[in-house]
Amino acid sequence: MDISFQTNNVGNALALMLMGMAGIFIVMGIILAVVVLLNMATNDDKPAKTDKSDGDSKAQR
């Protein structure tokens, strides 16, 4: 079996890989933006949580 390495294809392969990586990061950015927008749109402004202890409040008094 004769396997030959042609260096003229390396540049094309790197360009294709760069486009794929950029596409992945762009899609991740879009998903992040959608999640942030949905969190802002559905924010209910809940009151602050009170500090609930696990029943040891008598021991601290």
C-alpha positions, 0 to 999 in steps of 0.5 A: 500500500503506497501512502503519499503525503502531499503538503499542498493539502495541509493549507486547505485542511487547516483552513477547513478546520479553522472554519469549523472551530469558528463555527462551533464558537459562534454557535456556542455564543448564540446559545449563550446569548439566548440563555441570557436573554431568556433569563432576563425575560423570565426574571421574577425578582424573587425576594432574598432567601432567608438564612435557614439553619439545620436546627442548631439554632437552639445550641447557638443561643 
